[in-house]
Amino acid sequence: MAGTGFYDTSQNIYLPKDSLTWTDLGNSPYQTWDNYTSWYQNIASDTTVAFTSAIIDFGRNAKVIPAVTIVTGKDGNTSEAITLDSSNENIPTILVEGSVNSDMSSASSVTLTRTSAPTYTSLGAKRYYRVTVTLNAGTNSAPQGLTGLNIELNTNTSEEILEGIDTSDYDDGSSATRTITTNNTYTDIQYVGITPTSTVSDTVVTGTGSVSLYVASSYVTTGYFVGDTSSVTTSSITSVPLARCVSKSTNNFTVQIYLPNNATETDGVFDFMVRGLPQSKIDATTGNLGSV
């Protein structure tokens, strides 16, 4: 664990460090007794204090959604929580890092802020995670900090069923694929199940084709060799279309649909089952990160 502050064991609170040093106390404006006996001198409205958690080993590489609960307090009154208002609209800031390496080398990261960028985006499948929380440091008379931090890494998924989707409604006329919008927004869509509920007309070719014979022209009578004439029949059939998922986003997925025999583009009616990690974002009121 590390950060820009210090842990006050007498109050069990992580507080900001002032930039003041003992050398400063001999210089203006710090020579007065009041200043000399007050530890905090340089905390301003834009001063912050950051706390970084220990590295968390999830045990395997996995895509996760972090839930971060922040408990705040003030120096001298640790039960009084920090006020989150428009004066510090992007506090707290939560940095989430993920890596496949235990020392966090080559880590991916995302920085979330309370108002301008509150939504978590997936870091991919990682095993090791680390979280840094940054708070406003308060004022000289009322420094504020962290009294508790709870971090959970979740892999619980949400599901939805899209019934009776006619893919022709999603044909933009310029692509062989169809992009289907989901009802929910996810951190990461992990699975799309596809069930066709309509049929399509296709063709099937049966029989045998003619065989090329390595014999001089007119050397033997036609039909002398078996297979030197073709017998091919094309028939119309009714079948279900083939479909595959070609890509997934946070609020949509793209499928390609084609006839099973000649592989040409087609459309149909489908039921889709979508499973993914739910969206996670910072709550503007509490400052905590969690599923929505």
C-alpha positions as CSV (number, residue, x, y, z in Angstrom):
1,M,0.0,0.0,0.0
2,A,1.2,3.5,-0.9
3,G,0.0,7.0,-1.5
4,T,0.6,10.6,-1.1
5,G,-0.6,10.9,2.5
6,F,0.1,9.2,5.9
7,Y,-1.8,6.9,8.2
8,D,-2.7,8.5,11.5
9,T,-2.8,5.5,13.9
10,S,-4.3,7.6,16.7
11,Q,-7.5,8.2,14.7
12,N,-7.3,5.3,12.2
13,I,-7.6,7.6,9.2
14,Y,-5.4,8.2,6.1
15,L,-4.7,11.9,5.9
16,P,-3.0,14.3,3.5
17,K,0.6,15.4,4.0
18,D,1.2,19.1,4.1
19,S,4.1,20.4,1.9
20,L,5.3,22.4,4.9
21,T,8.7,21.4,6.4
22,W,10.5,22.3,9.6
23,T,12.7,24.7,7.6
24,D,9.7,26.7,6.5
25,L,8.7,27.4,10.1
26,G,11.6,29.9,10.4
27,N,10.4,31.9,7.5
28,S,7.5,34.3,6.7
29,P,4.7,33.8,7.2
30,Y,5.2,30.8,9.5
31,Q,7.0,32.5,12.4
32,T,3.9,33.2,14.4
33,W,3.0,30.9,17.3
34,D,-0.4,30.0,15.8
35,N,1.3,28.9,12.6
36,Y,4.0,27.1,14.4
37,T,1.6,25.0,16.4
38,S,-0.7,24.2,13.4
39,W,0.6,21.3,11.3
40,Y,-1.5,22.1,8.2
41,Q,-0.6,25.3,6.4
42,N,-0.7,24.6,2.6
43,I,-3.9,22.7,1.9
44,A,-5.9,24.4,-0.7
45,S,-9.2,23.7,-2.5
46,D,-7.4,21.8,-5.3
47,T,-5.1,19.8,-3.0
48,T,-5.7,16.0,-3.1
49,V,-4.7,12.9,-1.2
50,A,-4.3,9.5,-3.0
51,F,-4.3,6.0,-1.6
52,T,-3.2,2.9,-3.5
53,S,-4.3,-0.5,-2.5
54,A,-2.1,-3.6,-2.4
55,I,-2.0,-5.8,-5.5
56,I,-5.0,-8.1,-5.6
57,D,-4.4,-11.6,-7.0
58,F,-7.7,-12.8,-8.6
59,G,-6.3,-16.3,-9.0
60,R,-6.7,-16.5,-12.8
61,N,-7.0,-14.3,-15.8
62,A,-10.5,-13.0,-16.0
63,K,-12.5,-10.0,-17.1
64,V,-14.0,-8.4,-14.0
65,I,-16.0,-5.5,-12.8
66,P,-14.6,-3.8,-9.7
67,A,-16.8,-2.5,-6.9
68,V,-15.1,0.1,-4.8
69,T,-16.6,1.4,-1.6
70,I,-15.0,4.5,-0.1
71,V,-15.4,5.5,3.5
72,T,-14.2,9.1,4.3
73,G,-13.7,11.2,7.4
74,K,-12.1,14.4,8.7
75,D,-9.1,15.0,11.0
76,G,-10.5,15.3,14.5
77,N,-13.9,14.0,13.4
78,T,-13.5,10.7,11.5
79,S,-17.2,10.0,11.5
80,E,-18.0,13.1,9.4
81,A,-17.9,12.1,5.7
82,I,-16.5,14.3,2.9
83,T,-19.0,16.4,1.1
84,L,-19.2,15.7,-2.6
85,D,-20.3,18.8,-4.5
86,S,-19.8,20.9,-7.6
87,S,-16.6,22.5,-6.2
88,N,-14.9,19.2,-6.6
89,E,-17.1,17.6,-9.2
90,N,-14.5,15.0,-10.3
91,I,-13.6,13.8,-6.9
92,P,-13.2,11.0,-6.1
93,T,-11.0,9.8,-8.8
94,I,-10.6,6.0,-9.1
95,L,-7.8,4.4,-11.0
96,V,-8.1,0.7,-11.8
97,E,-5.1,-1.2,-13.1
98,G,-4.9,-4.8,-14.4
99,S,-2.0,-7.0,-15.4
100,V,-1.2,-10.6,-16.2
101,N,2.1,-10.1,-14.2
102,S,2.3,-10.2,-10.4
103,D,4.5,-7.0,-10.3
104,M,1.9,-5.1,-12.4
105,S,4.3,-4.6,-15.3
106,S,2.7,-4.0,-18.7
107,A,-0.5,-3.1,-16.8
108,S,-3.6,-1.7,-18.5
109,S,-5.5,1.0,-16.7
110,V,-8.6,3.2,-16.7
111,T,-9.2,6.4,-14.7
112,L,-12.7,7.2,-13.6
113,T,-14.0,10.5,-12.2
114,R,-17.2,11.2,-10.4
115,T,-18.9,13.3,-13.1
116,S,-17.0,13.7,-16.4
117,A,-15.9,10.0,-16.8
118,P,-17.7,7.8,-14.3
119,T,-18.1,4.6,-16.4
120,Y,-15.7,1.7,-16.1
121,T,-14.4,0.1,-19.3
122,S,-13.1,-3.4,-19.4
123,L,-9.3,-3.9,-19.1
124,G,-9.5,-7.4,-20.7
125,A,-8.7,-10.6,-18.9
126,K,-6.2,-9.9,-16.2
127,R,-5.1,-11.8,-13.0
128,Y,-3.6,-9.0,-10.9
129,Y,-5.5,-5.8,-10.1
130,R,-4.8,-2.6,-8.1
131,V,-6.9,0.4,-7.2
132,T,-5.9,4.0,-6.4
133,V,-8.5,6.4,-4.9
134,T,-7.9,10.2,-4.9
135,L,-9.8,12.5,-2.6
136,N,-9.9,16.2,-2.0
137,A,-7.6,17.0,0.9
138,G,-10.0,19.5,2.6
139,T,-8.7,22.7,4.2
140,N,-6.0,23.6,6.7
141,S,-8.6,23.7,9.5
142,A,-10.4,20.5,8.4
143,P,-8.1,18.1,6.6
144,Q,-10.0,15.1,5.3
145,G,-9.1,11.6,4.2
146,L,-9.9,7.9,4.0
147,T,-11.1,5.7,6.9
148,G,-12.0,2.7,4.9
149,L,-11.7,1.1,1.4
150,N,-13.4,-2.1,0.2
151,I,-12.6,-3.6,-3.2
152,E,-14.5,-6.5,-4.8
153,L,-13.7,-8.0,-8.2
154,N,-16.9,-9.5,-9.6
155,T,-17.5,-11.8,-12.6
156,N,-21.3,-12.1,-12.1
157,T,-23.1,-11.6,-15.4
158,S,-26.4,-10.2,-16.5
159,E,-28.6,-11.7,-19.2
160,E,-31.3,-10.5,-21.5
161,I,-33.4,-12.2,-24.2
162,L,-34.2,-10.4,-27.5
163,E,-37.2,-12.2,-29.0
164,G,-38.5,-12.1,-32.6
165,I,-35.8,-9.9,-34.0
166,D,-36.2,-9.5,-37.8
167,T,-32.7,-8.9,-39.0
168,S,-33.9,-7.2,-42.2
169,D,-34.9,-4.3,-40.0
170,Y,-31.1,-3.8,-39.4
171,D,-30.0,-4.0,-43.0
172,D,-28.2,-0.7,-43.9
173,G,-28.0,-1.7,-47.6
174,S,-24.2,-1.5,-47.6
175,S,-23.0,-4.4,-45.5
176,A,-23.5,-8.2,-45.3
177,T,-23.7,-7.9,-41.5
178,R,-26.4,-6.8,-39.1
179,T,-25.8,-4.8,-35.9
180,I,-28.4,-5.5,-33.2
181,T,-28.8,-3.1,-30.3
182,T,-29.3,-4.6,-26.8
183,N,-31.7,-3.3,-24.2
184,N,-28.9,-3.1,-21.6
185,T,-25.5,-1.5,-21.7
186,Y,-22.7,-3.8,-20.5
187,T,-19.1,-3.4,-19.4
188,D,-18.4,-6.4,-21.7
189,I,-20.7,-8.7,-23.7
190,Q,-19.3,-12.2,-23.3
191,Y,-21.8,-14.4,-25.1
192,V,-24.5,-14.2,-27.7
193,G,-26.8,-17.2,-28.3
194,I,-28.6,-17.3,-31.6
195,T,-31.8,-19.3,-32.3
196,P,-33.5,-19.0,-35.8
197,T,-37.3,-19.0,-35.6
198,S,-38.0,-18.6,-39.3
199,T,-37.0,-20.5,-42.5
200,V,-35.4,-19.5,-45.8
201,S,-35.6,-20.9,-49.3
202,D,-32.4,-22.3,-50.6
203,T,-31.2,-24.6,-53.4
204,V,-29.4,-28.0,-53.2
205,V,-27.5,-29.6,-56.1
206,T,-27.5,-33.4,-56.3
207,G,-26.1,-35.9,-58.9
208,T,-22.8,-36.3,-60.6
209,G,-20.8,-34.2,-63.0
210,S,-19.0,-35.2,-66.1
211,V,-15.5,-36.6,-65.7
212,S,-12.7,-35.4,-67.9
213,L,-11.3,-38.4,-69.8
214,Y,-7.7,-38.6,-71.0
215,V,-8.7,-40.1,-74.3
216,A,-8.3,-38.6,-77.8
217,S,-11.4,-36.9,-79.1
218,S,-13.8,-39.4,-80.9
219,Y,-11.5,-42.3,-80.1
220,V,-14.3,-44.1,-78.4
221,T,-18.0,-43.9,-78.5
222,T,-19.7,-41.5,-76.1
223,G,-21.0,-43.3,-73.1
224,Y,-18.4,-46.0,-73.3
225,F,-16.9,-45.0,-70.0
226,V,-19.0,-44.6,-66.9
227,G,-19.0,-41.0,-65.7
228,D,-18.4,-39.3,-69.0
229,T,-21.8,-37.7,-68.9
230,S,-23.3,-35.4,-66.2
231,S,-26.4,-35.9,-64.2
232,V,-27.0,-32.9,-62.0
233,T,-30.3,-31.8,-60.5
234,T,-31.0,-28.5,-58.7
235,S,-33.8,-28.5,-56.2
236,S,-35.4,-25.9,-54.0
237,I,-35.4,-26.6,-50.3
238,T,-36.6,-24.9,-47.1
239,S,-34.1,-24.6,-44.3
240,V,-33.1,-22.5,-41.4
241,P,-30.5,-19.8,-42.0
242,L,-26.9,-20.0,-40.7
243,A,-25.8,-17.2,-38.4
244,R,-22.6,-16.3,-36.6
245,C,-21.6,-13.5,-34.2
246,V,-18.8,-11.5,-35.7
247,S,-18.3,-8.8,-33.0
248,K,-19.6,-7.5,-29.7
249,S,-19.6,-4.1,-28.1
250,T,-21.1,-2.7,-24.9
251,N,-24.6,-2.1,-26.2
252,N,-24.8,-4.1,-29.4
253,F,-23.5,-7.1,-31.3
254,T,-23.0,-7.8,-35.0
255,V,-24.1,-11.0,-36.8
256,Q,-23.7,-12.4,-40.3
257,I,-26.6,-14.4,-41.8
258,Y,-26.4,-16.5,-44.9
259,L,-28.0,-19.4,-46.8
260,P,-26.7,-22.8,-45.7
261,N,-25.9,-24.2,-49.2
262,N,-24.8,-21.3,-51.4
263,A,-23.6,-18.9,-48.5
264,T,-25.3,-15.8,-49.9
265,E,-26.5,-13.0,-47.7
266,T,-30.0,-13.4,-46.3
267,D,-32.1,-12.3,-43.3
268,G,-34.5,-14.0,-40.9
269,V,-36.2,-13.9,-37.6
270,F,-34.2,-14.8,-34.5
271,D,-34.2,-15.0,-30.7
272,F,-31.0,-13.8,-29.2
273,M,-29.7,-14.5,-25.6
274,V,-27.1,-12.0,-24.5
275,R,-24.9,-12.5,-21.5
276,G,-22.3,-10.0,-20.2
277,L,-20.7,-8.1,-17.3
278,P,-23.1,-5.3,-16.2
279,Q,-22.1,-1.7,-16.6
280,S,-20.2,-0.2,-13.6
281,K,-19.8,3.4,-12.8
282,I,-19.1,5.9,-10.0
283,D,-22.3,7.0,-8.1
284,A,-22.4,10.8,-8.3
285,T,-23.9,11.0,-4.8
286,T,-21.7,8.5,-2.8
287,G,-18.5,8.5,-5.0
288,N,-18.5,4.7,-4.8
289,L,-18.0,2.5,-7.9
290,G,-20.5,-0.3,-8.5
291,S,-22.8,-2.0,-11.0
292,V,-25.8,0.0,-12.3
